[in-house]
Amino acid sequence: MQRQAYHVCVKFMDELMGATRNQKDLVTRFQNYVNDIHAAGNDTAFYKVESIREILDRVMDEAEDRRVNPDDPKYRGIRSGFRRMDLDYNGFGRQRYMVILATEGGGKTTFMLNLARNFALGGATVVYVTIEATNMDVGRRVLTIQSKIDYNRIMRGGTDPEHGLSPYIMDELRHAKDGMSEIAGGKLHLVQALENTHRETICRLVQRVRAHTKVDVVFIDYLQVVGREVNYGERVDQAIADVSGKFREWGRKSDVLLVTAQQIKGDKGRKLQEKMADDDEDLMIVKGDTSSTKEIAGSADYMFGVWVPRTKDRMVVWSTKNRPGKDGQKYVFNYDANSGRIEEMGEFGDPEEAAGTLTSASAREDLKKRYPDSRSDIMGDEPPSEVDDVVMGGDA
């Protein structure tokens, strides 16, 4: 591998020194050669032929080690920061491909930014590629997610205590900025690209970060705005699926968890948005809602359907595909639309779970046994009349 790289450098050095035009094309060819050498090196480690006996020996050794060291970082996966999701998935694995599904404005970027923030705060090194927005746009959103401060306060500016950046609000923003910088300042990297930037260019931009540190997670926001490499005529969905498959292959070879999103458009998107407008609690966004080609759903290891009810007080996330384990899980998160922050439900837990408990007769009976039927069961007998006189303002 080193010998290959050396010969490529010598070859292109001679050409570059003698070139009087088309230097940009020459540099691009050089970058492609180097990337091919790097990919070939990764392929050598990735492709393996082994007997099942060898594999089972390693599986049993791993099982023994997991039994003794269940909290070892190498077994815990990359944590989302959402307790139930992490319990169901044991974190998310490297060399896996995650696709987020949502309609236009349905919360895909919000969910991905919260995941990116949580991954970084949990110790993973994350690269977030933003194509429709600038790094500054994303930076503002990360700061408001961290601080729980209304995004529009930053955009309005001024010192109005109700709508602007009052001294208290500025203190909260500084505190959030310092906390995020201290814990995850070197863990979350933003890459800004233009719409229709091709996959190869995006991968080279990510490689700039990978040249300095090991990257655990790469976010691409989102598939439809990445440049299409193959012309399938009217089958735009097939062109997007082609980009998706190549991203997945690159993520596996690069040993990263690759996360991206697909926007649901057309008739399916319109029908889903109508249901959202009706606040249909039974709404599910599933892998069948992807574009007419099923290649994206087929290649994904994890797939989540995301939507935000009209009340904008929660975010509903359906696990519609989980290649390593069980799918069909429903997660309901608190959602602050002003800051973009999503987090676990409060002390009373997930209301969907509570509703499910109350529909079970045996569960209701169990609750009755744990909680008293009347005030006297907690308070004892009725209070004496003197207490009523004091409470009502009567004579003692």
N, C-alpha and C positions, 0 to 999 in steps of 0.2 A: 504493500500500500504506500509506504514512504517512497519507494523507488518510482512508482507510478506518478506520484505527486511531483517528484523532482523533475522527471522528464517533461511533464506538462508545463511546469514553470519555465524550464529552459526553452522549450519550443515557443511559448507565447512571449517570452522576453525578447527573443530574436525578432518575432513578427512585430511586436509593439514598438521596438526601437526603430524599425524600418518603415513603419506605417505613416503615411502622410494624410490619410483620410479613413473614415469608417472606424475610428478608434473605439467608439461606443459599442459597435457590433462585435469588435474583437474582444473587448472586456466581457461582454455578455457571453460569448462562446467560452472564454476562460472560466467564468463562474460556473457554467453548465458542466464543463469537464470536471472541475473540482467537486461539484455536488454529486456527479455520477460516481466518482471515486469514493466519496464519503458514503454514499448509499450502498455501494458494493461491499464496503467494509461492514456495514450494518447487516447486509443480507447474509454474510458469512455466519454471523452469530445468530441470526433469526431463523434461517432454514435449518432444520434438523431431521435426521432419520434415526429412529431409536426403536428398540424392541419394547413390547409392553412390559416385559419383566423389569427392564431398567427403569421404566417410568413408574411402575407400581412400587418399586423399592424406594424411589424418591418421594412418592406420594405418602407412603407410610412413615418415612423419616420426618417429613414435614408435619404429618398429623401428630406424631409424638411431640415434636417441638412446639406446635401450636397448643397442645394440651398443657404443656408446662409453662409456656410463655405467650398466653393469649393476647397480651397487650404490646407485644413486640411491634415496633413501627412497620416492619416489613410485611406484617400480616394484617394490619389494620386498614389498609387502603387509604385513599385520599378523602378526608372527612368533609362533609358538606356543611357542618355546623348545625344541621337540623337533626335532633335526637332520633326521632322515629325513622327518618330516612336512613340515617347511619346504622341504626339497628337492623333494618331490613336488608341493607346492602353491604354491611360491614365496610363502609367506605367504598370508593370507586377505584377500579384497578387501572394501572398503566396499560398501554397498548389497547385501550378500549375506545369506542366511538359513541358519543352521546349526542342525540339530536333532540332539540326542544321544538315542539309544535305549537303554533298559536296563530290566530287571525291577525290582521293588521291592527296594531295598537293593542294587542291582546296580552302583553306582558312578557314577551320572550326576552327582550333586552333587560328588563327589570330583573327577571329571574336569573339571567346569566350574570349580571353585575353583582347581585347578592351572593351567588355561588362563588364568583371570582374573589370577592372580598373575604368570604368565609374560608375558602381554600387557603388564601394567603395568610389570614390571621391564624389558621391552624398549622402553619409552617411550610406549606407547599409553595414552590416557586411557579408563578402563573404569568403567562403572556396573554394579554387581551388585545386582539386585532379588531379595531373599529374602522368600519368602512363608510358608513353613512354619517357618522359624527366625527368631530375632531377629538384629539387627546384632551384638550381643555374641557370640552363638553362632558366627556366621560369622567374627567377629574372632578368636576363640580358634582356630578351625580354620586360618585363614590364618597365625596365629603358629606353630602346631605344624607346619604344612607348611613354613614358612620355616626353623624351627629343628630339625626332625626329632625333636622331643621328644614323647613319648607324651601324647596329649590327656588321658588319664585322670589323669596326674600333676597337671594343673592342677585338674581337678574334685575330686580327693581332697584336695589341699592338704596341710598339715603339712610336717614337715622330714625325714621318713623318707628316707634316701639311696637306698633301693631302690625305693620306690613313690611318694614325695612330691616336694616341692619343696626339695631340698637346696640349699646355697649354689652348688654347681657347676651344677645345673639352672637356678637363677634367673639365674646369669651368662649361660648359653646363651640363655635367653629374652630377657634384656635386649639381648644382642648382636644377636639376630635381629630384635627390635623396632626397634632403632636402625638396622640396615642396611635393613630394609624401609621405614622411615619416610624415611630419607635418599634412597633411590633412587626409591621409588614412593609416598611419602606423599601427594602431591597428584595421583596418577594413578589410584588405585583408590578409588572411592566406593561406599558401601553404602546401599541404599534398602530400608527395612523396610516391608512391607505385610501386611495381614491376608488370610487365605484368602477366596476369592470376591471379592476386589477386582477391579473391572472394568478392562478394558484402558485405557480413557480416563484413569482416575485414575492408573494406573501410568505412562502416558506423561506426564502432568502432573508427577508426582513426578520423573521423569527430566529433565523440562524445567527443573527447578530447578537441576540441575547444568549443563545445556546453556546456561543463561542466563549463566553465569560463565566457561565454558571449552568448547572444541570437544571433543566426545566422539567417540571412535573405535569403541568396542565397548559394547554393552548386553547383559547377561545377564538372562534371565527364568527363575527357578527355581521352578516349571516349569509346563507348559501346563495340566495337569489341575486345578491349584489356583487358576487365574485364574477370575474370575467369568464366567459364560456370558451373552452378551448376547441370544441368540436361543433361543427354546424350540422344540426339534425333537422334543418328546415323548420317546419311548424312545430316540431316536437321539442319545444323549449324545455319541457319537464325532463326529457331524456338527456339534454345537454347539462341540466342542473344535477341530474343523477350521476353523470360522468364525473363532474367536479367533486361531488360528494364521495364517490368511490376512491378517487385519487387522494383526497384528503385523508380518508380512513387508512389507506395503504401507507401514506407518509407518516401518520401518527403512530402506527404499529412499528414501523421501522425506526422511528425516532424515540420509541419507548416513552410516549407521553399519553395522557388522557386527552383526547381531542373532543372539544365541545363546540357544537354549532347549532344553528336554528334554521327551520324552514317555515316560511310564512304560508299559511293556507289561503289560497286565492280561489277565484272562480265560483261556481255554484256551491261548492262545499263551504267555502269561506262565508258566502252570503247567508246560507242556511244556519251556520253556527252563530253568526252575529245576530240573526233574528232570535234565536233561542236565548242568547245572552241578554238581548233587550227585554225579553220576557222574564229574566231572572230565573230561568229554568234550573232548579237545584239538581236535577238529574242529568244535566249536560255533561257529556264526556267527550274529550278530544282524544282520539285514539289513532293508532298507526294507519287505520283504514282511511283517515282523513288526509293523508299525504296526497301528493299530485298523482295523476293517472298512472305513472310508472311506480311500481312498488319496490324498486331497487334501493331507494334510500332507507325505507323501513326494513328491508331485508338485510342491509349491511350494518344497521345500527346495533350496538350491543345494549345500549340503554336508550329509551325513548320516553319523553315526558310530554303530555299535553297540558298546556297552561291556559287558564282564563281567569278574568277578574269580574265578579258580579257587578251589577249596575250600582250597588251601594258603595263600591270601591273601598270596602273595609276589610277584605280578605282576598287571598289568592288561592285558587283551587288547582292542584297539580295531580294529574293522573299518571301513574306509572303504567304506560301502555305496552312497554317491552322491556324485559330484563333477561338478556341471554344467559347470564350466569345463575339466575335463580327465579324466584316467583315474581310475576307481574300482577297488574290489576289492583295495585294499592292506590288509595286516595289520601292525599295530604292536604289539609286546610291550614293555611298560615294567616296570621294577622298581617294586614297590609296597610301601610300608611302611604296613601296616594301622594301626599304633599312632599314627602322626603324620598319615597321609593323604597323604604325599608320593609322587608318581610322578615318575620320571626315566628318562633313557636307560639302556639296559643298560650294563654295565661294560666293562672293557678287552677282553673276549673277544666283545663284540658281542651281537647278537640271536641267541639259541639257535635260533629258528625258521629264520633264514638259514643258520646252521651246519648244522642238520639237513638242509636242502635241498641244501647243498653236498655233504654226505657221501652223498647218494643218487645223485649223478652220478658215473659211472665215470671220465669224463675229469677231473672236479674232484679225485677221489681220487688219480689218477695224478699230477696236478700237485702235490698236497700231498706225495706220496711223494718227488718230486724235490727239494722244498724242505727236507724234514726227514730226518735220518739214520735208517737202519734199526737201527743197533746202537750200543752205548756207545763202542766204539773209534773210530767215525767222529767223535765229539766229543772224547773224552778221549785218543785215541791208543792205544798198546798197553796191555795189562794192567799195573797198577802192580807194582813189584818187591816181593818177599816182605817186605822190611824195613818197608814201609808197613803191611802187614797186621799185623806184630808190634806196631807202635806203636798202631794202632787197637785191636787186641785186648788190649793191655796186656801183651804179651810182652816178653822181654829185647831190648834194642837190639843 
